[in-house]
Amino acid sequence: MLAVRAILDRKRGMWWGGGTWTQNMMLKNVRVVVGVVALLLVLGGGCAPKGSTNTSQKLQPSQHISIKYRETPVSLWSDKLEEGDVSDSSFIYGAFYDAEDDYMILLLDDTYYQYCSVPSDIWDGLLDADSHGTYYNAEIKGNYSCEGVEVPTLE
């Protein structure tokens, strides 16, 4: 039986004995893995992470968004809103700030949230933070509720 296997392996270019056959099998497995990874890269090449594009570029000027805990929709195209660059964040996918009213909108996952009475230094800190998500959890989350506060009209 061993002799038959050795003959078949030689025909396929693999030599039995001395670990060479094992090395050839490992090389074959590596080639398969590299091929699968290359295929995944080619097929997934058009996919970008959520935060890689500006949120407002995905919306048309006439579109309004719904914000959790807010009764009226908002246009992110409002002249009052400044869009912050959080494109390198894996947690915050959009950030908008109305400096006149100290009003902030954040897109977390697929939901927009509003924050009221947000000082400009908090907004600046969010944009300048090494980790936007860590800064959010430490400085913003649980603070700046809009409950009982008149929210600005953003048309």
C-alpha positions in Angstrom: 0.0 0.0 0.0 2.8 2.4 0.9 4.5 1.7 -2.4 1.3 2.6 -4.4 0.9 5.9 -2.4 4.6 6.7 -3.1 4.1 6.2 -6.8 0.9 8.3 -6.9 2.6 11.0 -4.9 5.6 11.1 -7.2 3.3 11.6 -10.2 1.7 14.6 -8.5 5.1 16.0 -7.8 5.1 15.1 -4.1 7.8 12.9 -2.6 7.1 10.6 0.2 9.4 10.5 3.2 11.7 12.9 5.0 8.8 15.4 5.7 8.8 16.6 2.1 5.3 15.3 1.5 4.0 17.0 4.6 5.7 20.2 3.5 4.1 20.0 0.1 0.7 19.5 1.7 1.2 22.5 3.9 2.2 24.6 0.9 -0.9 23.4 -0.9 -3.0 24.5 2.1 -1.3 27.8 2.2 -2.1 28.3 -1.5 -5.8 27.5 -0.8 -5.9 30.0 2.1 -4.2 32.7 0.0 -6.6 32.1 -2.8 -9.7 32.4 -0.6 -8.4 35.6 1.0 -7.7 37.1 -2.4 -11.2 36.1 -3.5 -12.7 37.7 -0.4 -10.7 40.9 -1.0 -11.9 41.1 -4.6 -15.5 40.4 -3.8 -15.5 42.7 -0.8 -13.5 45.5 -2.5 -16.6 47.7 -3.0 -17.7 47.5 0.6 -16.6 50.3 2.9 -17.1 50.6 6.6 -20.1 52.5 7.8 -18.2 55.6 8.8 -16.1 55.9 5.7 -18.4 58.5 3.9 -20.0 61.6 5.1 -23.6 61.0 6.2 -24.9 64.1 4.6 -23.6 63.0 1.2 -25.9 60.0 1.4 -29.0 62.1 1.8 -30.7 64.3 -0.7 -31.2 68.0 0.4 -35.0 67.4 0.5 -34.7 64.5 2.9 -35.3 64.8 6.6 -34.1 62.3 9.3 -35.9 61.1 12.3 -34.2 61.5 15.6 -34.9 59.3 18.6 -37.0 61.1 21.3 -37.7 64.0 18.9 -41.2 64.6 17.5 -40.3 66.5 14.4 -37.8 65.4 11.7 -34.6 67.4 11.0 -32.8 68.3 7.8 -29.1 67.7 8.0 -28.7 70.2 5.2 -29.7 73.0 7.6 -27.4 76.0 7.3 -27.2 76.0 11.1 -25.6 72.5 11.3 -21.8 71.9 11.1 -20.8 68.4 10.2 -17.9 67.0 12.2 -15.4 64.6 10.8 -15.7 61.3 12.7 -15.0 59.1 9.6 -12.3 57.3 11.5 -14.7 56.2 14.3 -16.1 52.7 14.4 -18.7 53.8 16.9 -20.0 57.2 15.8 -21.1 57.3 12.1 -22.2 61.0 11.9 -21.8 64.1 14.0 -23.6 67.4 13.6 -23.6 70.6 15.7 -25.6 73.7 15.9 -23.3 76.2 17.7 -26.0 78.9 17.9 -28.3 76.6 19.9 -25.7 74.3 21.5 -27.5 71.4 19.9 -25.8 68.2 18.7 -26.9 65.2 16.7 -25.0 61.9 16.6 -25.5 58.9 14.5 -24.8 55.8 16.6 -25.2 52.6 14.6 -28.4 53.2 12.6 -30.1 55.7 15.0 -29.8 59.4 15.3 -29.7 60.9 18.8 -30.0 64.5 20.0 -28.2 66.3 22.7 -29.1 69.7 24.1 -27.1 72.5 25.8 -23.8 71.0 24.6 -21.0 73.5 25.1 -18.7 74.0 22.1 -15.7 72.7 24.0 -17.5 69.3 24.3 -18.1 69.3 20.5 -14.5 70.3 19.9 -13.3 67.6 22.3 -15.4 65.0 20.5 -13.9 65.9 17.2 -10.3 66.1 18.5 -10.4 62.9 20.6 -8.1 60.0 19.7 -11.1 57.8 20.2 -14.5 59.4 19.5 -16.4 56.5 21.1 -14.3 56.6 24.4 -14.9 60.4 24.5 -18.6 59.9 23.9 -18.9 57.4 26.7 -16.9 59.5 29.2 -18.3 63.0 28.4 -21.5 62.9 26.5 -23.5 59.7 27.2 -26.1 60.3 29.9 -25.5 64.0 29.8 -27.1 66.8 27.7 -30.7 65.4 27.7 -33.2 67.4 25.6 -36.0 66.4 28.0 -37.9 69.5 29.0 -35.7 71.7 26.7 -37.0 73.4 23.6 -35.1 71.9 20.7 -34.2 74.1 17.7 -36.1 73.9 14.4 -33.8 72.7 11.7 -35.4 72.9 8.3 
